[in-house]
């Protein structure tokens, strides 16, 4: 492995959104995760619950609600073909820019390689 170039200090870790989400999950399910890896392991063993909680915690705004967060394909041995948030619609751009205050400069990269600020 290469040399570690940066690591957050404890205050940054405790104030991070992933830590706040971890605490939300711990409280909701009466769990305790000792590490990020433990949270990841839970998220991959309870996939539908995890994504339902992502939608709830991050207040994802759907214009038409979904009736199931995850529907597996007929061949349950495969994850390919799974349906996510069936029946829903949402505006991705709205979520990308929903916290935009206009105070910062935005940068846009064009396909021709030109960067505009």
Backbone atoms as SQL, in Angstrom:
CREATE TABLE atoms (id INTEGER PRIMARY KEY, chain TEXT, resi INTEGER, resn TEXT, atom TEXT, x REAL, y REAL, z REAL);
INSERT INTO atoms VALUES
  (1, 'A', 1, 'UNK', 'N', 0.837, -1.194, 0.000),
  (2, 'A', 1, 'UNK', 'CA', 0.000, 0.000, 0.000),
  (3, 'A', 1, 'UNK', 'C', 0.870, 1.240, 0.000),
  (4, 'A', 2, 'UNK', 'N', 0.300, 2.309, -0.501),
  (5, 'A', 2, 'UNK', 'CA', 1.006, 3.578, -0.547),
  (6, 'A', 2, 'UNK', 'C', 0.966, 4.289, 0.792),
  (7, 'A', 3, 'UNK', 'N', 1.639, 5.401, 0.832),
  (8, 'A', 3, 'UNK', 'CA', 1.712, 6.227, 2.039),
  (9, 'A', 3, 'UNK', 'C', 0.394, 6.974, 2.242),
  (10, 'A', 4, 'UNK', 'N', -0.129, 6.944, 3.466),
  (11, 'A', 4, 'UNK', 'CA', -1.337, 7.674, 3.807),
  (12, 'A', 4, 'UNK', 'C', -1.036, 9.162, 3.756),
  (13, 'A', 5, 'UNK', 'N', -1.783, 9.905, 2.934),
  (14, 'A', 5, 'UNK', 'CA', -1.526, 11.333, 2.757),
  (15, 'A', 5, 'UNK', 'C', -2.332, 12.217, 3.690),
  (16, 'A', 6, 'UNK', 'N', -3.486, 11.749, 4.126),
  (17, 'A', 6, 'UNK', 'CA', -4.343, 12.563, 4.979),
  (18, 'A', 6, 'UNK', 'C', -5.298, 11.669, 5.750),
  (19, 'A', 7, 'UNK', 'N', -5.611, 12.067, 6.944),
  (20, 'A', 7, 'UNK', 'CA', -6.606, 11.384, 7.746),
  (21, 'A', 7, 'UNK', 'C', -7.339, 12.447, 8.562),
  (22, 'A', 8, 'UNK', 'N', -8.661, 12.368, 8.650),
  (23, 'A', 8, 'UNK', 'CA', -9.396, 13.386, 9.400),
  (24, 'A', 8, 'UNK', 'C', -9.120, 13.284, 10.895),
  (25, 'A', 9, 'UNK', 'N', -9.170, 14.433, 11.557),
  (26, 'A', 9, 'UNK', 'CA', -9.037, 14.433, 13.013),
  (27, 'A', 9, 'UNK', 'C', -10.371, 13.959, 13.611),
  (28, 'A', 10, 'UNK', 'N', -10.359, 13.624, 14.874),
  (29, 'A', 10, 'UNK', 'CA', -11.553, 13.067, 15.523),
  (30, 'A', 10, 'UNK', 'C', -12.759, 13.995, 15.414),
  (31, 'A', 11, 'UNK', 'N', -12.553, 15.291, 15.560),
  (32, 'A', 11, 'UNK', 'CA', -13.668, 16.233, 15.447),
  (33, 'A', 11, 'UNK', 'C', -14.297, 16.167, 14.055),
  (34, 'A', 12, 'UNK', 'N', -13.468, 16.071, 13.017),
  (35, 'A', 12, 'UNK', 'CA', -13.992, 15.950, 11.655),
  (36, 'A', 12, 'UNK', 'C', -14.758, 14.646, 11.476),
  (37, 'A', 13, 'UNK', 'N', -14.233, 13.578, 12.038),
  (38, 'A', 13, 'UNK', 'CA', -14.930, 12.288, 11.957),
  (39, 'A', 13, 'UNK', 'C', -16.283, 12.356, 12.641),
  (40, 'A', 14, 'UNK', 'N', -16.318, 12.920, 13.845),
  (41, 'A', 14, 'UNK', 'CA', -17.562, 12.942, 14.608),
  (42, 'A', 14, 'UNK', 'C', -18.607, 13.856, 13.980),
  (43, 'A', 15, 'UNK', 'N', -18.166, 14.883, 13.247),
  (44, 'A', 15, 'UNK', 'CA', -19.104, 15.812, 12.610),
  (45, 'A', 15, 'UNK', 'C', -19.446, 15.428, 11.173),
  (46, 'A', 16, 'UNK', 'N', -18.870, 14.352, 10.671),
  (47, 'A', 16, 'UNK', 'CA', -19.103, 13.947, 9.285),
  (48, 'A', 16, 'UNK', 'C', -20.533, 13.434, 9.102),
  (49, 'A', 17, 'UNK', 'N', -21.026, 13.572, 7.901),
  (50, 'A', 17, 'UNK', 'CA', -22.387, 13.113, 7.607),
  (51, 'A', 17, 'UNK', 'C', -22.501, 11.598, 7.725),
  (52, 'A', 18, 'UNK', 'N', -21.443, 10.872, 7.369),
  (53, 'A', 18, 'UNK', 'CA', -21.489, 9.410, 7.482),
  (54, 'A', 18, 'UNK', 'C', -21.597, 8.999, 8.952),
  (55, 'A', 19, 'UNK', 'N', -20.935, 9.732, 9.838),
  (56, 'A', 19, 'UNK', 'CA', -21.035, 9.421, 11.263),
  (57, 'A', 19, 'UNK', 'C', -22.436, 9.737, 11.786),
  (58, 'A', 20, 'UNK', 'N', -23.012, 10.835, 11.337),
  (59, 'A', 20, 'UNK', 'CA', -24.374, 11.177, 11.752),
  (60, 'A', 20, 'UNK', 'C', -25.362, 10.128, 11.243),
  (61, 'A', 21, 'UNK', 'N', -25.159, 9.663, 10.018),
  (62, 'A', 21, 'UNK', 'CA', -26.014, 8.616, 9.472),
  (63, 'A', 21, 'UNK', 'C', -25.830, 7.315, 10.261),
  (64, 'A', 22, 'UNK', 'N', -24.592, 6.993, 10.609),
  (65, 'A', 22, 'UNK', 'CA', -24.304, 5.800, 11.423),
  (66, 'A', 22, 'UNK', 'C', -25.055, 5.874, 12.749),
  (67, 'A', 23, 'UNK', 'N', -25.038, 7.023, 13.390),
  (68, 'A', 23, 'UNK', 'CA', -25.743, 7.196, 14.658),
  (69, 'A', 23, 'UNK', 'C', -27.257, 7.048, 14.473),
  (70, 'A', 24, 'UNK', 'N', -27.779, 7.546, 13.372),
  (71, 'A', 24, 'UNK', 'CA', -29.204, 7.394, 13.057),
  (72, 'A', 24, 'UNK', 'C', -29.562, 5.916, 12.956),
  (73, 'A', 25, 'UNK', 'N', -28.752, 5.152, 12.230),
  (74, 'A', 25, 'UNK', 'CA', -28.999, 3.716, 12.059),
  (75, 'A', 25, 'UNK', 'C', -28.881, 2.991, 13.399),
  (76, 'A', 26, 'UNK', 'N', -27.847, 3.330, 14.176),
  (77, 'A', 26, 'UNK', 'CA', -27.664, 2.691, 15.487),
  (78, 'A', 26, 'UNK', 'C', -28.885, 2.920, 16.378),
  (79, 'A', 27, 'UNK', 'N', -29.382, 4.147, 16.398),
  (80, 'A', 27, 'UNK', 'CA', -30.531, 4.462, 17.241),
  (81, 'A', 27, 'UNK', 'C', -31.796, 3.776, 16.713),
  (82, 'A', 28, 'UNK', 'N', -31.983, 3.810, 15.420),
  (83, 'A', 28, 'UNK', 'CA', -33.203, 3.244, 14.808),
  (84, 'A', 28, 'UNK', 'C', -33.324, 1.742, 15.040),
  (85, 'A', 29, 'UNK', 'N', -32.204, 1.025, 14.967),
  (86, 'A', 29, 'UNK', 'CA', -32.238, -0.431, 15.063),
  (87, 'A', 29, 'UNK', 'C', -31.639, -0.967, 16.366),
  (88, 'A', 30, 'UNK', 'N', -31.321, -0.080, 17.302),
  (89, 'A', 30, 'UNK', 'CA', -30.680, -0.472, 18.568),
  (90, 'A', 30, 'UNK', 'C', -29.418, -1.302, 18.301),
  (91, 'A', 31, 'UNK', 'N', -28.562, -0.755, 17.438),
  (92, 'A', 31, 'UNK', 'CA', -27.308, -1.402, 17.074),
  (93, 'A', 31, 'UNK', 'C', -26.144, -0.546, 17.527),
  (94, 'A', 32, 'UNK', 'N', -24.962, -1.107, 17.447),
  (95, 'A', 32, 'UNK', 'CA', -23.739, -0.358, 17.725),
  (96, 'A', 32, 'UNK', 'C', -22.663, -0.844, 16.771),
  (97, 'A', 33, 'UNK', 'N', -22.128, 0.075, 15.983),
  (98, 'A', 33, 'UNK', 'CA', -21.074, -0.254, 15.027),
  (99, 'A', 33, 'UNK', 'C', -19.748, 0.290, 15.542),
  (100, 'A', 34, 'UNK', 'N', -18.780, -0.571, 15.679),
  (101, 'A', 34, 'UNK', 'CA', -17.463, -0.156, 16.176),
  (102, 'A', 34, 'UNK', 'C', -16.648, 0.544, 15.100),
  (103, 'A', 35, 'UNK', 'N', -16.993, 0.307, 13.838),
  (104, 'A', 35, 'UNK', 'CA', -16.204, 0.878, 12.750),
  (105, 'A', 35, 'UNK', 'C', -17.074, 1.092, 11.522),
  (106, 'A', 36, 'UNK', 'N', -16.519, 1.806, 10.564),
  (107, 'A', 36, 'UNK', 'CA', -17.185, 1.990, 9.278),
  (108, 'A', 36, 'UNK', 'C', -17.423, 0.633, 8.623),
  (109, 'A', 37, 'UNK', 'N', -16.454, -0.251, 8.728),
  (110, 'A', 37, 'UNK', 'CA', -16.581, -1.579, 8.136),
  (111, 'A', 37, 'UNK', 'C', -17.800, -2.322, 8.697),
  (112, 'A', 38, 'UNK', 'N', -18.057, -2.170, 9.988),
  (113, 'A', 38, 'UNK', 'CA', -19.226, -2.809, 10.598),
  (114, 'A', 38, 'UNK', 'C', -20.525, -2.245, 10.022),
  (115, 'A', 39, 'UNK', 'N', -20.569, -0.928, 9.817),
  (116, 'A', 39, 'UNK', 'CA', -21.734, -0.305, 9.184),
  (117, 'A', 39, 'UNK', 'C', -21.889, -0.828, 7.760),
  (118, 'A', 40, 'UNK', 'N', -20.802, -0.896, 7.028),
  (119, 'A', 40, 'UNK', 'CA', -20.826, -1.420, 5.658),
  (120, 'A', 40, 'UNK', 'C', -21.349, -2.860, 5.640),
  (121, 'A', 41, 'UNK', 'N', -20.871, -3.690, 6.552),
  (122, 'A', 41, 'UNK', 'CA', -21.315, -5.085, 6.606),
  (123, 'A', 41, 'UNK', 'C', -22.824, -5.152, 6.851),
  (124, 'A', 42, 'UNK', 'N', -23.329, -4.330, 7.759),
  (125, 'A', 42, 'UNK', 'CA', -24.771, -4.298, 8.011),
  (126, 'A', 42, 'UNK', 'C', -25.517, -3.854, 6.753),
  (127, 'A', 43, 'UNK', 'N', -24.995, -2.835, 6.064),
  (128, 'A', 43, 'UNK', 'CA', -25.681, -2.306, 4.879),
  (129, 'A', 43, 'UNK', 'C', -25.758, -3.330, 3.757),
  (130, 'A', 44, 'UNK', 'N', -24.789, -4.233, 3.680),
  (131, 'A', 44, 'UNK', 'CA', -24.800, -5.243, 2.618),
  (132, 'A', 44, 'UNK', 'C', -25.576, -6.490, 3.012),
  (133, 'A', 45, 'UNK', 'N', -25.900, -6.628, 4.280),
  (134, 'A', 45, 'UNK', 'CA', -26.703, -7.784, 4.703),
  (135, 'A', 45, 'UNK', 'C', -28.182, -7.418, 4.839),
  (136, 'A', 46, 'UNK', 'N', -28.492, -6.140, 4.910),
  (137, 'A', 46, 'UNK', 'CA', -29.872, -5.657, 5.007),
  (138, 'A', 46, 'UNK', 'C', -30.069, -4.555, 3.960),
  (139, 'A', 47, 'UNK', 'N', -29.896, -4.916, 2.712),
  (140, 'A', 47, 'UNK', 'CA', -29.829, -3.937, 1.619),
  (141, 'A', 47, 'UNK', 'C', -31.090, -3.077, 1.539),
  (142, 'A', 48, 'UNK', 'N', -32.255, -3.686, 1.557),
  (143, 'A', 48, 'UNK', 'CA', -33.499, -2.917, 1.423),
  (144, 'A', 48, 'UNK', 'C', -33.671, -1.948, 2.593),
  (145, 'A', 49, 'UNK', 'N', -33.419, -2.408, 3.816),
  (146, 'A', 49, 'UNK', 'CA', -33.519, -1.515, 4.979),
  (147, 'A', 49, 'UNK', 'C', -32.529, -0.365, 4.859),
  (148, 'A', 50, 'UNK', 'N', -31.294, -0.685, 4.471),
  (149, 'A', 50, 'UNK', 'CA', -30.269, 0.351, 4.335),
  (150, 'A', 50, 'UNK', 'C', -30.728, 1.431, 3.364),
  (151, 'A', 51, 'UNK', 'N', -31.196, 1.060, 2.172),
  (152, 'A', 51, 'UNK', 'CA', -31.573, 2.062, 1.176),
  (153, 'A', 51, 'UNK', 'C', -32.844, 2.794, 1.557),
  (154, 'A', 52, 'UNK', 'N', -33.750, 2.133, 2.258),
  (155, 'A', 52, 'UNK', 'CA', -34.928, 2.835, 2.759),
  (156, 'A', 52, 'UNK', 'C', -34.487, 3.910, 3.758),
  (157, 'A', 53, 'UNK', 'N', -33.520, 3.584, 4.586),
  (158, 'A', 53, 'UNK', 'CA', -33.015, 4.558, 5.561),
  (159, 'A', 53, 'UNK', 'C', -32.224, 5.676, 4.901),
  (160, 'A', 54, 'UNK', 'N', -31.522, 5.391, 3.819),
  (161, 'A', 54, 'UNK', 'CA', -30.843, 6.453, 3.052),
  (162, 'A', 54, 'UNK', 'C', -31.889, 7.441, 2.545),
  (163, 'A', 55, 'UNK', 'N', -32.963, 6.923, 1.961),
  (164, 'A', 55, 'UNK', 'CA', -34.041, 7.774, 1.440),
  (165, 'A', 55, 'UNK', 'C', -34.627, 8.628, 2.556),
  (166, 'A', 56, 'UNK', 'N', -34.889, 8.019, 3.700),
  (167, 'A', 56, 'UNK', 'CA', -35.496, 8.736, 4.828),
  (168, 'A', 56, 'UNK', 'C', -34.536, 9.751, 5.435),
  (169, 'A', 57, 'UNK', 'N', -33.326, 9.315, 5.777),
  (170, 'A', 57, 'UNK', 'CA', -32.367, 10.185, 6.462),
  (171, 'A', 57, 'UNK', 'C', -31.991, 11.409, 5.619),
  (172, 'A', 58, 'UNK', 'N', -31.763, 11.182, 4.333),
  (173, 'A', 58, 'UNK', 'CA', -31.327, 12.272, 3.464),
  (174, 'A', 58, 'UNK', 'C', -32.500, 12.993, 2.804),
  (175, 'A', 59, 'UNK', 'N', -33.705, 12.708, 3.260),
  (176, 'A', 59, 'UNK', 'CA', -34.937, 13.337, 2.778),
  (177, 'A', 59, 'UNK', 'C', -34.967, 13.449, 1.250),
  (178, 'A', 60, 'UNK', 'N', -34.850, 12.299, 0.611),
  (179, 'A', 60, 'UNK', 'CA', -34.941, 12.243, -0.843),
  (180, 'A', 60, 'UNK', 'C', -36.387, 12.529, -1.224),
  (181, 'A', 61, 'UNK', 'N', -36.580, 13.500, -2.093),
  (182, 'A', 61, 'UNK', 'CA', -37.916, 13.934, -2.475),
  (183, 'A', 61, 'UNK', 'C', -38.334, 13.242, -3.772),
  (184, 'A', 62, 'UNK', 'N', -39.288, 12.356, -3.663),
  (185, 'A', 62, 'UNK', 'CA', -39.849, 11.680, -4.824),
  (186, 'A', 62, 'UNK', 'C', -41.141, 12.387, -5.217),
  (187, 'A', 63, 'UNK', 'N', -41.351, 12.536, -6.507),
  (188, 'A', 63, 'UNK', 'CA', -42.592, 13.153, -6.979),
  (189, 'A', 63, 'UNK', 'C', -43.721, 12.142, -7.070),
  (190, 'A', 64, 'UNK', 'N', -43.377, 10.910, -7.265),
  (191, 'A', 64, 'UNK', 'CA', -44.357, 9.837, -7.136),
  (192, 'A', 64, 'UNK', 'C', -43.683, 8.782, -6.271),
  (193, 'A', 65, 'UNK', 'N', -44.311, 8.462, -5.185),
  (194, 'A', 65, 'UNK', 'CA', -43.705, 7.565, -4.208),
  (195, 'A', 65, 'UNK', 'C', -43.496, 6.158, -4.735),
  (196, 'A', 66, 'UNK', 'N', -42.519, 5.498, -4.220),
  (197, 'A', 66, 'UNK', 'CA', -42.272, 4.119, -4.616),
  (198, 'A', 66, 'UNK', 'C', -43.029, 3.191, -3.687),
  (199, 'A', 67, 'UNK', 'N', -43.340, 2.040, -4.190),
  (200, 'A', 67, 'UNK', 'CA', -44.064, 1.068, -3.376),
  (201, 'A', 67, 'UNK', 'C', -43.139, 0.010, -2.800),
  (202, 'A', 68, 'UNK', 'N', -41.902, -0.042, -3.271),
  (203, 'A', 68, 'UNK', 'CA', -40.912, -0.963, -2.719),
  (204, 'A', 68, 'UNK', 'C', -39.538, -0.404, -3.042),
  (205, 'A', 69, 'UNK', 'N', -38.667, -0.323, -2.042),
  (206, 'A', 69, 'UNK', 'CA', -37.342, 0.242, -2.274),
  (207, 'A', 69, 'UNK', 'C', -36.480, -0.671, -3.132),
  (208, 'A', 70, 'UNK', 'N', -36.671, -1.984, -3.011),
  (209, 'A', 70, 'UNK', 'CA', -35.857, -2.929, -3.774),
  (210, 'A', 70, 'UNK', 'C', -36.664, -4.174, -4.092),
  (211, 'A', 71, 'UNK', 'N', -36.697, -4.525, -5.373),
  (212, 'A', 71, 'UNK', 'CA', -37.340, -5.763, -5.809),
  (213, 'A', 71, 'UNK', 'C', -36.289, -6.578, -6.553),
  (214, 'A', 72, 'UNK', 'N', -36.010, -7.754, -6.040),
  (215, 'A', 72, 'UNK', 'CA', -35.016, -8.624, -6.663),
  (216, 'A', 72, 'UNK', 'C', -35.592, -9.258, -7.934),
  (217, 'A', 73, 'UNK', 'N', -34.737, -9.631, -8.859),
  (218, 'A', 73, 'UNK', 'CA', -35.225, -10.295, -10.080),
  (219, 'A', 73, 'UNK', 'C', -35.733, -11.702, -9.760),
  (220, 'A', 74, 'UNK', 'N', -36.403, -12.304, -10.748),
  (221, 'A', 74, 'UNK', 'CA', -36.943, -13.654, -10.554),
  (222, 'A', 74, 'UNK', 'C', -35.844, -14.637, -10.178),
  (223, 'A', 75, 'UNK', 'N', -34.665, -14.471, -10.757),
  (224, 'A', 75, 'UNK', 'CA', -33.513, -15.311, -10.412),
  (225, 'A', 75, 'UNK', 'C', -32.833, -14.677, -9.202),
  (226, 'A', 76, 'UNK', 'N', -33.209, -15.113, -8.019),
  (227, 'A', 76, 'UNK', 'CA', -32.701, -14.478, -6.797),
  (228, 'A', 76, 'UNK', 'C', -31.226, -14.763, -6.542),
  (229, 'A', 77, 'UNK', 'N', -30.596, -15.574, -7.381),
  (230, 'A', 77, 'UNK', 'CA', -29.157, -15.810, -7.255),
  (231, 'A', 77, 'UNK', 'C', -28.349, -14.669, -7.843),
  (232, 'A', 78, 'UNK', 'N', -29.029, -13.741, -8.504),
  (233, 'A', 78, 'UNK', 'CA', -28.350, -12.629, -9.154),
  (234, 'A', 78, 'UNK', 'C', -28.910, -11.316, -8.645),
  (235, 'A', 79, 'UNK', 'N', -28.050, -10.332, -8.523),
  (236, 'A', 79, 'UNK', 'CA', -28.465, -8.999, -8.124),
  (237, 'A', 79, 'UNK', 'C', -28.817, -8.174, -9.358),
  (238, 'A', 80, 'UNK', 'N', -28.309, -8.604, -10.529),
  (239, 'A', 80, 'UNK', 'CA', -28.569, -7.890, -11.771),
  (240, 'A', 80, 'UNK', 'C', -30.041, -7.971, -12.123),
  (241, 'A', 81, 'UNK', 'N', -30.588, -6.855, -12.551),
  (242, 'A', 81, 'UNK', 'CA', -32.005, -6.806, -12.883),
  (243, 'A', 81, 'UNK', 'C', -32.879, -6.381, -11.721),
  (244, 'A', 82, 'UNK', 'N', -32.285, -6.083, -10.593),
  (245, 'A', 82, 'UNK', 'CA', -33.063, -5.599, -9.446),
  (246, 'A', 82, 'UNK', 'C', -33.711, -4.266, -9.804),
  (247, 'A', 83, 'UNK', 'N', -34.869, -4.020, -9.253),
  (248, 'A', 83, 'UNK', 'CA', -35.593, -2.766, -9.471),
  (249, 'A', 83, 'UNK', 'C', -35.497, -1.931, -8.202),
  (250, 'A', 84, 'UNK', 'N', -35.089, -0.686, -8.374),
  (251, 'A', 84, 'UNK', 'CA', -34.905, 0.222, -7.249),
  (252, 'A', 84, 'UNK', 'C', -36.017, 1.266, -7.245),
  (253, 'A', 85, 'UNK', 'N', -36.662, 1.437, -6.114),
  (254, 'A', 85, 'UNK', 'CA', -37.694, 2.459, -5.912),
  (255, 'A', 85, 'UNK', 'C', -38.733, 2.413, -7.024),
  (256, 'A', 86, 'UNK', 'N', -39.263, 1.229, -7.263),
  (257, 'A', 86, 'UNK', 'CA', -40.248, 1.014, -8.330),
  (258, 'A', 86, 'UNK', 'C', -41.430, 1.959, -8.194),
  (259, 'A', 87, 'UNK', 'N', -41.800, 2.566, -9.309),
  (260, 'A', 87, 'UNK', 'CA', -42.945, 3.461, -9.350),
  (261, 'A', 87, 'UNK', 'C', -42.634, 4.895, -8.994),
  (262, 'A', 88, 'UNK', 'N', -41.373, 5.210, -8.744),
  (263, 'A', 88, 'UNK', 'CA', -41.032, 6.559, -8.291),
  (264, 'A', 88, 'UNK', 'C', -40.442, 7.404, -9.404),
  (265, 'A', 89, 'UNK', 'N', -40.517, 8.697, -9.213),
  (266, 'A', 89, 'UNK', 'CA', -39.811, 9.656, -10.061),
  (267, 'A', 89, 'UNK', 'C', -39.178, 10.691, -9.144),
  (268, 'A', 90, 'UNK', 'N', -38.033, 11.189, -9.557),
  (269, 'A', 90, 'UNK', 'CA', -37.381, 12.257, -8.806),
  (270, 'A', 90, 'UNK', 'C', -36.533, 13.086, -9.749),
  (271, 'A', 91, 'UNK', 'N', -36.163, 14.251, -9.298),
  (272, 'A', 91, 'UNK', 'CA', -35.357, 15.170, -10.085),
  (273, 'A', 91, 'UNK', 'C', -33.939, 15.146, -9.505),
  (274, 'A', 92, 'UNK', 'N', -33.015, 14.500, -10.217),
  (275, 'A', 92, 'UNK', 'CA', -31.639, 14.385, -9.724),
  (276, 'A', 92, 'UNK', 'C', -30.988, 15.752, -9.541),
  (277, 'A', 93, 'UNK', 'N', -31.162, 16.653, -10.491),
  (278, 'A', 93, 'UNK', 'CA', -30.543, 17.983, -10.396),
  (279, 'A', 93, 'UNK', 'C', -31.040, 18.729, -9.168),
  (280, 'A', 94, 'UNK', 'N', -32.308, 18.580, -8.859),
  (281, 'A', 94, 'UNK', 'CA', -32.866, 19.234, -7.679),
  (282, 'A', 94, 'UNK', 'C', -32.121, 18.801, -6.412),
  (283, 'A', 95, 'UNK', 'N', -31.781, 17.516, -6.327),
  (284, 'A', 95, 'UNK', 'CA', -31.073, 17.016, -5.156),
  (285, 'A', 95, 'UNK', 'C', -29.609, 17.435, -5.147),
  (286, 'A', 96, 'UNK', 'N', -29.009, 17.513, -6.307),
  (287, 'A', 96, 'UNK', 'CA', -27.609, 17.941, -6.388),
  (288, 'A', 96, 'UNK', 'C', -27.469, 19.378, -5.896),
  (289, 'A', 97, 'UNK', 'N', -28.424, 20.236, -6.264),
  (290, 'A', 97, 'UNK', 'CA', -28.313, 21.663, -5.966),
  (291, 'A', 97, 'UNK', 'C', -29.216, 22.139, -4.834),
  (292, 'A', 98, 'UNK', 'N', -29.849, 21.241, -4.090),
  (293, 'A', 98, 'UNK', 'CA', -30.821, 21.686, -3.098),
  (294, 'A', 98, 'UNK', 'C', -30.219, 22.477, -1.939),
  (295, 'A', 99, 'UNK', 'N', -28.946, 22.332, -1.678),
  (296, 'A', 99, 'UNK', 'CA', -28.306, 23.095, -0.597),
  (297, 'A', 99, 'UNK', 'C', -27.523, 24.289, -1.132),
  (298, 'A', 100, 'UNK', 'N', -27.619, 24.543, -2.414),
  (299, 'A', 100, 'UNK', 'CA', -26.889, 25.637, -3.050),
  (300, 'A', 100, 'UNK', 'C', -27.391, 26.978, -2.530),
  (301, 'A', 101, 'UNK', 'N', -26.472, 27.810, -2.067),
  (302, 'A', 101, 'UNK', 'CA', -26.833, 29.119, -1.553),
  (303, 'A', 101, 'UNK', 'C', -26.500, 30.240, -2.525),
  (304, 'A', 102, 'UNK', 'N', -25.696, 29.917, -3.530),
  (305, 'A', 102, 'UNK', 'CA', -25.279, 30.938, -4.480),
  (306, 'A', 102, 'UNK', 'C', -24.058, 31.703, -4.007),
  (307, 'A', 103, 'UNK', 'N', -23.580, 31.402, -2.806),
  (308, 'A', 103, 'UNK', 'CA', -22.448, 32.134, -2.246),
  (309, 'A', 103, 'UNK', 'C', -21.103, 31.688, -2.826),
  (310, 'A', 104, 'UNK', 'N', -21.013, 30.446, -3.270),
  (311, 'A', 104, 'UNK', 'CA', -19.752, 29.921, -3.783),
  (312, 'A', 104, 'UNK', 'C', -19.747, 29.940, -5.302),
  (313, 'A', 105, 'UNK', 'N', -18.571, 29.936, -5.857),
  (314, 'A', 105, 'UNK', 'CA', -18.427, 29.849, -7.305),
  (315, 'A', 105, 'UNK', 'C', -18.592, 28.404, -7.725),
  (316, 'A', 106, 'UNK', 'N', -19.365, 28.185, -8.758),
  (317, 'A', 106, 'UNK', 'CA', -19.533, 26.853, -9.303),
  (318, 'A', 106, 'UNK', 'C', -18.624, 26.690, -10.511),
  (319, 'A', 107, 'UNK', 'N', -18.130, 25.489, -10.698),
  (320, 'A', 107, 'UNK', 'CA', -17.289, 25.192, -11.853),
  (321, 'A', 107, 'UNK', 'C', -17.998, 24.178, -12.723),
  (322, 'A', 108, 'UNK', 'N', -17.945, 24.397, -14.020),
  (323, 'A', 108, 'UNK', 'CA', -18.552, 23.485, -14.973),
  (324, 'A', 108, 'UNK', 'C', -17.490, 23.035, -15.952),
  (325, 'A', 109, 'UNK', 'N', -17.375, 21.745, -16.150),
  (326, 'A', 109, 'UNK', 'CA', -16.436, 21.212, -17.117),
  (327, 'A', 109, 'UNK', 'C', -17.198, 20.883, -18.389),
  (328, 'A', 110, 'UNK', 'N', -16.693, 21.388, -19.491),
  (329, 'A', 110, 'UNK', 'CA', -17.328, 21.137, -20.782),
  (330, 'A', 110, 'UNK', 'C', -16.669, 19.943, -21.449),
  (331, 'A', 111, 'UNK', 'N', -17.390, 19.319, -22.365),
  (332, 'A', 111, 'UNK', 'CA', -16.859, 18.148, -23.055),
  (333, 'A', 111, 'UNK', 'C', -15.625, 18.474, -23.892),
  (334, 'A', 112, 'UNK', 'N', -15.459, 19.733, -24.229),
  (335, 'A', 112, 'UNK', 'CA', -14.272, 20.117, -25.017),
  (336, 'A', 112, 'UNK', 'C', -13.051, 20.371, -24.118),
  (337, 'A', 113, 'UNK', 'N', -13.201, 20.111, -22.830),
  (338, 'A', 113, 'UNK', 'CA', -12.073, 20.267, -21.908),
  (339, 'A', 113, 'UNK', 'C', -11.963, 21.639, -21.281),
  (340, 'A', 114, 'UNK', 'N', -12.809, 22.584, -21.668),
  (341, 'A', 114, 'UNK', 'CA', -12.777, 23.954, -21.153),
  (342, 'A', 114, 'UNK', 'C', -13.463, 23.988, -19.795),
  (343, 'A', 115, 'UNK', 'N', -12.825, 24.612, -18.817),
  (344, 'A', 115, 'UNK', 'CA', -13.371, 24.741, -17.469),
  (345, 'A', 115, 'UNK', 'C', -13.882, 26.166, -17.303),
  (346, 'A', 116, 'UNK', 'N', -15.135, 26.290, -16.944),
  (347, 'A', 116, 'UNK', 'CA', -15.743, 27.609, -16.757),
  (348, 'A', 116, 'UNK', 'C', -16.108, 27.790, -15.300),
  (349, 'A', 117, 'UNK', 'N', -15.818, 28.959, -14.753),
  (350, 'A', 117, 'UNK', 'CA', -16.173, 29.265, -13.363),
  (351, 'A', 117, 'UNK', 'C', -17.190, 30.381, -13.318);
